[in-house]
Amino acid sequence: MKFISWNVNGLRACVKPKTGNDDPKYDSKGFEAYFKALDADVFCLQETKMQEGQLDLQFEGYESFWNYADKKGYSGTAVYTRIHPLHVTYGIGIDLHDHEGRVITLEFPEFYFITCYTPNSGETPAPPTKNMPKRLEYRMEWEADFQAYLRKLDEKKPIILCGDLNVAHKEIDVSNPDKHRKNHDAGFTDQEREKIDLFLKSGFTDTFRQLYPEQVTYSFWTYRGFCRPKNLGWRLDYFIISNRLTDRLKDSLIHTEIMGSDHCPVELDLK
């Protein structure tokens, strides 16, 4: 089985091919061409930034499920699947977290499949202030509740979690780690990194790092400062599986060659 996850940073913009511009955020291909070329059994999106009815984008052989944020032009997730799920749920069942369209869960016979767009901890006040990111306290509450949700699912059957988790787990997962640590940058605070570390140690596997422990590959580059051509990036996009699925792990890839967003797609292949 082949799974794809992609933070498209606005699906309507990603759908439209853009030509005649050397800026690295632009691309000569649109989303539909990449969707067909990647040929996944399940294709997940984060940060769709859409409301219901704003875009009718369907593909033959797939059914789709969408979770929209209450706030227009913000957040949002979607899943296209060739395999009909037994059940689909939206959010994690906690009102505090379920207004931003961040989670979709599909139940299949052998596992739960969850796509997630984790809340960003927000901006950090500029030096010399040593405050932490503005939304870090909420982010920690989200992490506790979301991980409890995942563990409850895992008690019933294995899980596959994918999406933009908005954290670089290890120093190898971000360029200039010393600078980001010193600045308390969102996505590389000790608190965020400790949360994903504890989660993985409780029975889950970061598939890319399991297969490629020393490989430096990023999945996100800010548009500012031509960071993508310079490869000054972050690995924020993951496929994480229950440990008891690792014997089915075939490959985990990061498609750095694909443009169209400030993130690139990531892939999971299971036997």
C-alpha positions as CSV (number, residue, x, y, z in Angstrom):
1,M,0.0,0.0,0.0
2,K,1.2,3.5,-0.8
3,F,0.3,6.5,1.3
4,I,1.1,10.2,0.5
5,S,0.9,13.2,2.9
6,W,1.3,16.8,1.7
7,N,0.8,20.2,3.4
8,V,-0.3,22.1,0.3
9,N,-0.4,25.6,2.0
10,G,-3.7,26.4,0.3
11,L,-5.1,23.8,-2.1
12,R,-6.7,26.2,-4.5
13,A,-3.4,27.9,-5.1
14,C,-1.6,24.6,-5.4
15,V,-4.1,23.3,-8.0
16,K,-3.2,26.1,-10.5
17,P,0.0,25.6,-12.5
18,K,2.3,28.6,-12.4
19,T,4.8,29.3,-15.1
20,G,7.3,31.9,-16.1
21,N,8.6,32.7,-12.6
22,D,12.0,31.7,-11.1
23,D,10.8,32.0,-7.5
24,P,11.2,28.5,-5.9
25,K,7.6,28.5,-4.6
26,Y,6.3,28.4,-8.2
27,D,6.0,25.4,-10.3
28,S,5.1,24.5,-13.9
29,K,2.8,21.7,-12.7
30,G,-0.3,21.8,-10.6
31,F,-1.6,19.6,-7.8
32,E,-3.6,17.3,-10.1
33,A,-0.6,16.3,-12.1
34,Y,1.3,15.4,-9.0
35,F,-1.6,13.5,-7.5
36,K,-1.9,11.3,-10.6
37,A,1.9,10.8,-10.9
38,L,2.3,9.8,-7.2
39,D,-0.5,7.2,-7.7
40,A,-1.2,6.6,-4.0
41,D,-3.8,4.4,-2.4
42,V,-4.4,7.1,0.2
43,F,-3.5,10.7,-0.3
44,C,-3.7,13.2,2.6
45,L,-3.7,16.9,2.6
46,Q,-3.0,19.5,5.3
47,E,-3.6,23.2,5.4
48,T,-6.2,23.1,2.6
49,K,-7.4,26.6,3.7
50,M,-10.8,26.0,2.3
51,Q,-14.5,26.0,3.1
52,E,-17.0,23.5,1.8
53,G,-18.0,24.2,-1.8
54,Q,-15.0,26.4,-2.7
55,L,-13.4,23.7,-4.9
56,D,-14.8,20.6,-6.5
57,L,-11.7,18.4,-6.9
58,Q,-12.4,14.7,-7.4
59,F,-10.4,11.9,-8.9
60,E,-11.8,8.8,-10.6
61,G,-11.5,5.7,-8.3
62,Y,-11.2,7.8,-5.1
63,E,-13.6,9.0,-2.5
64,S,-12.7,12.0,-0.4
65,F,-13.3,13.3,3.1
66,W,-12.8,16.9,4.3
67,N,-12.5,18.6,7.6
68,Y,-12.8,22.4,7.4
69,A,-11.9,25.0,10.0
70,D,-14.5,27.3,11.3
71,K,-12.2,30.2,10.4
72,K,-12.2,31.0,6.6
73,G,-8.9,30.5,4.8
74,Y,-7.3,28.6,7.7
75,S,-6.0,25.2,8.4
76,G,-8.1,22.2,7.2
77,T,-7.4,18.6,6.2
78,A,-8.5,16.2,3.5
79,V,-8.1,12.5,2.6
80,Y,-8.5,10.9,-0.8
81,T,-8.7,7.1,-0.7
82,R,-9.2,4.2,-3.1
83,I,-10.0,1.9,-0.2
84,H,-13.4,2.4,1.3
85,P,-13.1,2.9,5.1
86,L,-15.2,1.2,7.7
87,H,-15.7,4.5,9.5
88,V,-14.6,8.1,9.4
89,T,-14.4,10.6,12.2
90,Y,-13.4,14.3,12.3
91,G,-11.4,15.9,15.1
92,I,-10.5,14.1,18.4
93,G,-13.7,14.6,20.3
94,I,-12.6,17.6,22.4
95,D,-14.4,20.8,21.6
96,L,-11.3,23.0,22.5
97,H,-9.4,21.4,19.6
98,D,-12.1,20.5,17.1
99,H,-12.8,23.9,15.4
100,E,-9.7,24.2,13.2
101,G,-10.2,21.1,10.9
102,R,-7.0,19.5,12.0
103,V,-7.7,15.7,12.2
104,I,-9.4,13.1,10.1
105,T,-9.4,9.4,11.2
106,L,-10.2,6.6,8.8
107,E,-10.8,3.1,10.2
108,F,-9.7,0.2,8.0
109,P,-10.0,-3.5,8.8
110,E,-6.3,-3.8,9.9
111,F,-5.5,-0.3,11.2
112,Y,-6.6,3.2,11.9
113,F,-5.3,5.9,9.6
114,I,-5.0,9.5,11.0
115,T,-4.0,12.6,9.1
116,C,-3.1,15.6,11.2
117,Y,-2.1,19.3,10.9
118,T,-0.6,20.0,14.3
119,P,-1.1,23.6,15.7
120,N,1.9,25.8,15.3
121,S,3.2,27.2,18.6
122,G,3.3,30.7,17.1
123,E,5.9,33.5,16.8
124,T,8.5,34.0,19.5
125,P,9.1,37.7,20.6
126,A,12.3,39.0,19.1
127,P,15.5,39.1,21.2
128,P,16.5,40.3,23.8
129,T,13.2,39.0,25.1
130,K,13.5,35.3,26.1
131,N,9.8,34.4,26.0
132,M,8.6,31.2,24.5
133,P,6.3,31.0,21.4
134,K,2.9,32.6,22.1
135,R,0.8,29.5,21.6
136,L,3.2,27.0,23.2
137,E,0.9,26.5,26.3
138,Y,-2.0,25.6,24.0
139,R,0.3,23.4,21.9
140,M,1.3,21.4,25.0
141,E,-2.4,20.9,25.9
142,W,-3.0,19.8,22.3
143,E,-0.1,17.3,22.4
144,A,-1.4,15.7,25.6
145,D,-4.9,15.3,24.3
146,F,-4.0,14.2,20.8
147,Q,-1.5,11.6,22.0
148,A,-4.1,10.3,24.5
149,Y,-6.5,10.0,21.5
150,L,-3.9,8.1,19.4
151,R,-3.0,5.7,22.3
152,K,-6.7,4.9,22.8
153,L,-7.0,4.0,19.1
154,D,-3.8,1.9,19.3
155,E,-5.3,-0.2,22.1
156,K,-7.9,-1.4,19.5
157,K,-5.7,-1.8,16.4
158,P,-2.4,-0.4,15.0
159,I,-2.3,3.2,13.8
160,I,-0.7,5.0,10.9
161,L,-0.3,8.7,11.7
162,C,0.7,11.2,9.0
163,G,0.8,14.9,8.5
164,D,2.6,18.2,9.3
165,L,3.3,17.6,13.0
166,N,5.1,21.0,13.2
167,V,8.1,19.8,15.1
168,A,11.7,18.9,14.1
169,H,12.4,15.9,16.4
170,K,16.2,15.8,16.4
171,E,19.0,18.2,15.5
172,I,19.4,16.4,12.2
173,D,15.8,17.4,11.3
174,V,16.5,21.1,11.0
175,S,19.2,23.3,9.5
176,N,20.9,25.6,12.0
177,P,19.7,23.8,15.1
178,D,21.8,26.0,17.5
179,K,20.2,29.2,16.2
180,H,16.6,27.8,16.4
181,R,17.2,26.5,19.9
182,K,18.7,29.8,21.1
183,N,15.7,31.7,19.6
184,H,13.1,29.3,21.1
185,D,11.7,29.0,17.6
186,A,8.3,27.2,17.3
187,G,8.9,23.6,16.2
188,F,12.2,23.3,17.9
189,T,11.5,24.1,21.5
190,D,12.6,21.6,24.1
191,Q,9.0,21.1,25.1
192,E,7.8,20.2,21.6
193,R,10.7,17.9,20.9
194,E,10.2,16.1,24.3
195,K,6.6,15.5,23.5
196,I,7.3,13.7,20.2
197,D,10.2,11.8,21.9
198,L,7.9,10.5,24.6
199,F,5.3,9.5,22.1
200,L,7.7,7.5,20.0
201,K,9.2,5.8,23.0
202,S,5.7,4.7,24.1
203,G,5.3,2.2,21.1
204,F,5.6,4.1,17.8
205,T,8.1,4.4,15.0
206,D,9.1,7.4,12.9
207,T,9.3,5.5,9.6
208,F,11.7,7.8,7.7
209,R,14.2,8.0,10.6
210,Q,13.9,4.2,11.2
211,L,15.0,3.5,7.6
212,Y,17.4,6.5,7.2
213,P,18.9,7.3,10.6
214,E,21.7,9.6,9.3
215,Q,20.1,11.1,6.2
216,V,19.6,14.9,6.2
217,T,16.4,15.6,4.2
218,Y,13.9,18.3,4.9
219,S,10.2,18.6,4.0
220,F,9.6,22.3,4.7
221,W,11.4,25.5,3.6
222,T,10.1,29.0,4.4
223,Y,9.6,31.2,1.4
224,R,11.7,33.9,3.0
225,G,15.3,34.2,2.0
226,F,15.3,31.6,-0.8
227,C,15.7,28.9,1.8
228,R,14.6,26.1,-0.5
229,P,17.4,26.6,-3.1
230,K,19.9,26.9,-0.2
231,N,18.3,23.8,1.5
232,L,17.8,25.6,4.8
233,G,14.8,23.6,5.9
234,W,13.0,21.5,8.5
235,R,11.6,18.0,8.6
236,L,8.1,18.6,9.9
237,D,6.1,16.0,7.9
238,Y,6.0,12.5,9.2
239,F,4.6,9.0,8.8
240,I,4.5,7.4,12.3
241,I,3.3,3.8,12.8
242,S,2.6,1.5,15.7
243,N,5.7,-0.6,16.4
244,R,3.8,-3.8,15.5
245,L,3.5,-2.6,11.9
246,T,7.3,-2.2,11.4
247,D,7.6,-5.6,9.9
248,R,5.4,-4.3,7.0
249,L,7.6,-1.2,6.5
250,K,8.9,-1.1,2.9
251,D,10.0,2.5,2.4
252,S,9.5,6.0,3.6
253,L,10.3,8.9,1.3
254,I,10.5,12.7,1.1
255,H,9.7,14.1,-2.3
256,T,12.0,17.1,-2.3
257,E,11.7,17.4,-6.1
258,I,8.0,18.4,-5.9
259,M,7.2,22.1,-5.7
260,G,3.9,23.9,-5.4
261,S,4.0,24.5,-1.7
262,D,6.4,25.4,1.1
263,H,6.2,21.8,2.1
264,C,6.9,18.8,-0.2
265,P,5.0,15.4,-0.1
266,V,6.1,12.5,2.1
267,E,5.4,8.9,1.3
268,L,4.9,5.6,3.2
269,D,5.0,2.2,1.5
270,L,3.8,-0.8,3.4
271,K,4.1,-4.4,2.3
